[in-house]
Amino acid sequence: MFSWANKDGKKKDPELLQTVADGLKRLYRTKLLPLEEAYRYHDFHSPALEDADFDNKPMVLLVGQYSTGKTTFIRHLLENDFPGMRIGPEPTTDSFIAVMHGDQDGIVPGNALVVDPKKPFRKLNAFGNAFLNRFVCAQLPNPVLESISIIDTPGILSGEKQRISRGYDFAAVLEWFAERVDRIILLFDAHKLDISDEFSEVIRALKNHEDKMRVVLNKADQISTQQLMRVYGALMWSLGKIVNTPEVLRVYIGSFWAQPLLVPDNRRLFEAEQHDLFRDIQSLPRNAALRKLNDLIKRARLAKVQAYIISSLKKEMPNVFGKDNKKKELIASLGEIYSRIEKEHQISPGDFPQLSKMQELLVSQDFTKFQVLKPKLLECVDDLLENDIAKLMTLVRQEELATPTTVVQGGAFDGVSVGPFGGGYGEGVSEGIDELEWVVLKDKPTYDEIFYTLSPVNGKVSGAMAKREMVKSKLPNTVLGKIWKLADVDRDGFLDDDEFALANHLIKVKLEGHELPAELPAHLVPPSKRAQQSS
């Protein structure tokens, strides 16, 4: 545990912060929350934060039109089915599903979720039963979920009918999640790049969270290289019209499922893209504290602007007569009030809330109940931004040094870690592998014929040579990487004839539609390796 040192050597203040999460919680409650409550931040922007918002694991939000492969993407990462999962070409997911770690498989309904103080979803009760009936938590014991949680969302359709039939504000729910998650992944189908009106509205609702957004162009193995170039260009053009940022969003191209590639021409591109995406997701636990710190800073800046707006409106209101007319006049001239506040307090235009949305929300508010400006509340927030945040940054670095580097492990992430199917493993490299799996003798003569065409040295083939043969299966690298781990029984980075036969047997098993084991069963260990394992 950490604390901020007392330079005078005096007894430590029990209020000194011991962890980043504890520090964020205490600073929020004591310095920022009073300002939010005084100037109705929660009525205009987002509900108050709770302890679970600071303690929860990093979350990944998946957003996309129907049949873009969101649920399949989650299953690919976990290498496991999860409760409530349905996959099909038609719209299958009609609910928000929070996929989280649990001791056993099960589903927790939305109304139970929002009363659980250990889950960061309590404030979602504001969206009512229409939403809560379409919100569940799928729990299962999976190593990937020990580090992150994943939010699956309903597929976005086009047209007015489905927007009305939802019964809740879909874009507002996504905006609520966007404020709290660590990564937002927008999935697109390489066959269907038409971005519906609601999808455009959803992307705009994610404004101010562009730093969290990544784009996945999925099912890219189903089209040729020339078509893929055109699709990629069209996607970038479409996104450029919706996402108004000078930076280009990072787009990952590939086919994110454990099936053979239909058009394997771009395999090298897909494996590099998948490695980059997985590395980005794996870094989330390590950067979680910084992300929460950054989000608190953004929230504090917006809360200050909210205080200036509300107090300015209060100042302009008459004491007795003409209140209704003055309220309409102030709402209409809100843009001028923005400009005045910007010049008076030297605030960046980017820190102000959207003008039209603010005007819409102000219509239902009673201006006479607004608070005048309270300098002490603003001073507390200024102190938080100028002094406390700097101390917390020091604490972040201390925690990083004191704890081992945390990355997401398990599932598909194990297939792209090391070995010839991991990122950065050159074609000529023949070292650095972990572990793999065994085959029945009746097929071994066939595999031996292939093995000896690969020019084995001292009875073994290198990882690079084995890879050239194994990729002919067209299975994705995450799957082949897992097969390599199972087949390299002695973990020397090479395959002998028994290990090579085992690898090919596992490829055959996978191509027949069966799942690979997490560890090599005893009956599949090559006889020549059993003595080594028992010793």
Buried (B, 14 or more C-beta within 10 A) or exposed (E): EBBBEEEEEEEEEEEBBBBBBBBBBBBBBEBBBBBBBBBBBBEBBBBBBBBBBBBBBBBBBBBBBBBBBBBBBBBBBBBBBBBBBEBEEEBBBBBBBBBBBBEEBEBBEBEEBBEEEEBBBBBBBBBEEEBBBBBBBBBBEBBBBBBBBBBBBBBBBBEEEBBEEBEBBBBEBBBBBBBBBBBBBBBBBBBBBEBBEBBBBBBBBBBBBBEBBBBBBBBBBBBEEEBBEEBBEEBBEBBEEBBEEEEEBEBBBBBBBBBBBEBBEBBEBBBBBBBBBBBBBBBBBBBBBBBBBBBBEBBBBBBBBBBBBBBBBBEBBEEEEEBEEBBEEBBEEBEEBBEEBBEEEEBEEEBBBEEEEBBEBBEEBEBEEBBEBBEEBBEBBBEBBEEBBEBBBEBBEBBBEEEEEBBBBBBBBBBBBBBBBBBEBEEEBBBBBBBBBBBEEEEBEEBBEBBEEBEBEEEBBBBBBBBEBBBEBBBBBBBBBBBBBBBBBBEEBBBBBBBBBBBBBBBBBBBEEEEBEBEBEEEBBBEBBEEEEEE
